[in-house]
Amino acid sequence: MIPSKVHFVWLGDSIPWAYVFAVMSTVARGEVDEVILHHSDPLKDQPATRALRETPGVRLAPMDGPAWMSSLARHGLPGDRLADIYRRVTNPVARSNMLRAAAVVDFGGIYLDLDTVTVASLKPLLNDLQFVGAEHIAWPHFVRSSKSPLLWARSGVLDAVRFGLRVLPSGYRWFPAIERAYYLGVNGAILGGEAGSPFLCTYLNAMAEVPEEKLLKKHALGTHLLQQQVDAYRAGDLTVHPPALFYPLSPEISEHWFRITPGLNVDPRRALQPTTRIAHWYASVRTKPVIPKISPEYVRAHAKEQLYSALIAEILPQYA
């Protein structure tokens, strides 16, 4: 059984409110015993940081990335090699890929990316031995590496339809009717397991074996490698949860989380599915200009006209 704790990872000394709200929503709705934010640098004394420190159930845990990687040797992993890779891959995304797996292997529990909002209890997830989640995608890796015109044409059509639903007002409501046409691909934004998780140990071992010439390439330690390990894993104790649980709005369509619709009272539950427990909002999908704007005041101002703010406003009275 997975321990009742959730891990987040932050690299840097200043954490925006949008990511603080990810932690707060987990405390408010997740029904877990502990929420841990592992952070690489001393956090600046800012309103968002103070809110974290004052939230019961949250533990801020300073970390030393290379030392943590080395310590994984106690799980039979090549700790020195992982520490060397960590030092070399200075990209925060690559380091996060390593740290998320390390957190679950070392302590057990559930790892969540900070571009998430917990919307329901996470207790049912604790019954698994280890898990990852799948999302609906248009361009799986095997299509991009294929020379088949038919595969490329199919993905092109899927991409075009997805684009249309992205720009169409309330287009997210139509996607469930056609989602089965899309490919399924695993995403490492949300994963979990018991301490010493065999699958995540396999994943970390695979990171250690990435060829030198590929190591510094974008996403070399991320989604593609994770998908390869899921496809090759044969033990039968790994659960791959369907998109509805963690990724109710697929990539691109997730832009609707932050779309502002003045004069329309939005209902965030219409963007979720009955089984959704976590809403991943994809920080990589055109959200960069929005993140600095988000604050408790921003959420209150847009609670009736933006899906994201509507979800967060429900927990604000408790924390801000």
Secondary structure in CASP SS format (residue, H / E / C, confidence):
PFRMAT SS
TARGET T0000
AUTHOR 0000-0000-0000
METHOD secondary structure of the structure
MODEL  1
M C 1.00
I C 1.00
P C 1.00
S C 1.00
K E 1.00
V E 1.00
H E 1.00
F E 1.00
V E 1.00
W E 1.00
L C 1.00
G C 1.00
D C 1.00
S C 1.00
I C 1.00
P C 1.00
W H 1.00
A H 1.00
Y H 1.00
V H 1.00
F H 1.00
A H 1.00
V H 1.00
M H 1.00
S H 1.00
T H 1.00
V H 1.00
A H 1.00
R H 1.00
G C 1.00
E C 1.00
V C 1.00
D C 1.00
E E 1.00
V E 1.00
I E 1.00
L E 1.00
H E 1.00
H E 1.00
S C 1.00
D C 1.00
P C 1.00
L C 1.00
K C 1.00
D C 1.00
Q C 1.00
P H 1.00
A H 1.00
T H 1.00
R H 1.00
A H 1.00
L H 1.00
R H 1.00
E C 1.00
T C 1.00
P C 1.00
G C 1.00
V E 1.00
R E 1.00
L E 1.00
A E 1.00
P E 1.00
M C 1.00
D C 1.00
G H 1.00
P H 1.00
A H 1.00
W H 1.00
M H 1.00
S H 1.00
S H 1.00
L H 1.00
A H 1.00
R H 1.00
H H 1.00
G C 1.00
L C 1.00
P C 1.00
G H 1.00
D H 1.00
R H 1.00
L H 1.00
A H 1.00
D H 1.00
I H 1.00
Y H 1.00
R H 1.00
R H 1.00
V C 1.00
T C 1.00
N C 1.00
P H 1.00
V H 1.00
A H 1.00
R H 1.00
S H 1.00
N H 1.00
M H 1.00
L H 1.00
R H 1.00
A H 1.00
A H 1.00
A H 1.00
V H 1.00
V H 1.00
D H 1.00
F H 1.00
G C 1.00
G E 1.00
I E 1.00
Y E 1.00
L E 1.00
D C 1.00
L C 1.00
D C 1.00
T E 1.00
V E 1.00
T E 1.00
V C 1.00
A C 1.00
S C 1.00
L C 1.00
K H 1.00
P H 1.00
L H 1.00
L H 1.00
N H 1.00
D C 1.00
L C 1.00
Q E 1.00
F E 1.00
V E 1.00
G E 1.00
A E 1.00
E E 1.00
H E 1.00
I E 1.00
A C 1.00
W C 1.00
P C 1.00
H H 1.00
F H 1.00
V H 1.00
R H 1.00
S C 1.00
S C 1.00
K C 1.00
S C 1.00
P H 1.00
L H 1.00
L H 1.00
W H 1.00
A H 1.00
R H 1.00
S H 1.00
G H 1.00
V H 1.00
L H 1.00
D H 1.00
A H 1.00
V H 1.00
R H 1.00
F H 1.00
G H 1.00
L H 1.00
R H 1.00
V H 1.00
L C 1.00
P C 1.00
S C 1.00
G H 1.00
Y H 1.00
R H 1.00
W C 1.00
F H 1.00
P H 1.00
A H 1.00
I C 1.00
E H 1.00
R H 1.00
A H 1.00
Y C 1.00
Y E 1.00
L E 1.00
G E 1.00
V E 1.00
N E 1.00
G E 1.00
A E 1.00
I E 1.00
L E 1.00
G E 1.00
G E 1.00
E C 1.00
A C 1.00
G C 1.00
S C 1.00
P H 1.00
F H 1.00
L H 1.00
C H 1.00
T H 1.00
Y H 1.00
L H 1.00
N H 1.00
A H 1.00
M H 1.00
A H 1.00
E C 1.00
V C 1.00
P C 1.00
E H 1.00
E H 1.00
K H 1.00
L H 1.00
L C 1.00
K C 1.00
K C 1.00
H C 1.00
A C 1.00
L C 1.00
G C 1.00
T H 1.00
H H 1.00
L H 1.00
L H 1.00
Q H 1.00
Q H 1.00
Q H 1.00
V H 1.00
D H 1.00
A H 1.00
Y C 1.00
R C 1.00
A C 1.00
G C 1.00
D C 1.00
L C 1.00
T E 1.00
V E 1.00
H E 1.00
P C 1.00
P H 1.00
A H 1.00
L H 1.00
F H 1.00
Y C 1.00
P C 1.00
L C 1.00
S C 1.00
P C 1.00
E C 1.00
I H 1.00
S H 1.00
E H 1.00
H H 1.00
W H 1.00
F H 1.00
R C 1.00
I C 1.00
T C 1.00
P C 1.00
G C 1.00
L C 1.00
N C 1.00
V C 1.00
D C 1.00
P H 1.00
R H 1.00
R H 1.00
A H 1.00
L C 1.00
Q C 1.00
P C 1.00
T C 1.00
T C 1.00
R C 1.00
I E 1.00
A E 1.00
H E 1.00
W C 1.00
Y C 1.00
A C 1.00
S C 1.00
V C 1.00
R C 1.00
T C 1.00
K C 1.00
P C 1.00
V C 1.00
I H 1.00
P H 1.00
K H 1.00
I C 1.00
S C 1.00
P H 1.00
E H 1.00
Y H 1.00
V H 1.00
R H 1.00
A H 1.00
H H 1.00
A C 1.00
K C 1.00
E C 1.00
Q C 1.00
L H 1.00
Y H 1.00
S H 1.00
A H 1.00
L H 1.00
I H 1.00
A H 1.00
E C 1.00
I C 1.00
L H 1.00
P H 1.00
Q H 1.00
Y H 1.00
A C 1.00
END
